[in-house]
Amino acid sequence: MRSKRTIEISVDTFARLWAMRREGEDTEEEILRRILSRDTAENDKTSPTKSQRGFHDTRHGVSFPEGFEIFRVYLSKPYRAVATGGSWHLNDGRKFQSLNQLSRAVGPTTENAWVNWMYLNEKGLRRPLSDFRNPPQPTATKGKPMSIKTTWRDDTVAGLREIGGRGSLAQIYNSVRRVRKSAHKTLPPSSDDVVRRTLEENCSDTDSYKGLYDLFYMPEGKGAGVWALR
């Protein structure tokens, strides 16, 4: 029986590792074994060639593997792009040499593209590409395991996911409370107001939209009190 050893890696490295996963690879060891094995790489005909190298952002030193998919919604219209051959390929066939060029092609002329384009992490959760530039840092308290700092925005997304991605304000409030209680977080008396403001500030259909994350929408229109994840 092979001996095992535990190693520590950053959240950023863990996310990149699982972004490189291929079908049939169910563990980190299987992914790393393929990447690190020269013989396997040389004999694997499906390995990306230099002309099929995903995308590398030289300005920020961030690389995305071949076939890495990102997505977003702008003015209620969904967009997707794939890293392939050194460019971002939009779902309409156009290709771009930077993330900012990709965003301008979609519509916005001035924005932080790294927080508006999303990807699915190793847990299948929607996360902004800024994770790769500025990965969330783990924190620890005495006697407790390392954890990742989350925001009200993260908790609101998690709350909506718990109720199927859509619900009334009352349902969302209750769900977010459960999320925060399970994580041993504070619940101020104004928590409902904070959740409602979080929904409005992260929805491009509202006057309160902050212009960063466009995560929520109102499936039954304004004033109906029903919110959903994009």
C-alpha positions, 0 to 999 in steps of 0.5 A: 500500500502506498504511503500518503502525505498531506500538502498545503496549497493556496485556494488559488492553486486548488482552483487552478488545479481543478480547472485543469481536470479532465474527464475521469479524474476524480482526485487531485492526485490523478490530475497531478499525476497526469500533469507531472508525468512526462511520459504520459504527457508525451504519449497523450495525443489530447494534450494541448499543443503550443497553438492550443494553449488556452489563454495567458494574461501577461499583465497579471501573470494568470494562465487559464487552461485550454477549454476553460469557460467563463460566462456573464450576463449583461443587460439580461443577455447571457454570454460565454467565452472559452480560453483556446489557442491563446485567445478568448473565443466568444460564443458568437465566434469572435476572438480577443486577446485580452479580457478587457477587449472581450468585455468591450465587445459585449457592451461595457466600455468601462468596468472591472472585467475580472469581477463581472466574468464568472467561472464555476469553481471545483464545487460548482459554485459561481465565482468571479475571475478575480479569484485568480488574481486575488485569491481569498485568503484563509483565516484561522482562530485559535482552536478552529480550522482554517476558513475562507472569509465570506461576505454578505454577497456570498451568503446571499448567493448561498442562501438563494442556492439553498432554496433552489435559486429563486424565492420571495424576500421572506424565504431569502431572509430566512435562508441567509439567516440559516447560512450565517448561523451554520457558519457561526456568524453574527446576525445583526437586527438589520440583517434583512435590510442588509440582504435586501440591499445586497440583492439590489446592489448586485442586480443591474436592473435596479437603480442601486446597482454598484456596477461590479457583480451582476448576480441577481434578477427579479424574475417577476418584475420590479416590486414583486418581491421575488429574486433569483440567481442569474 
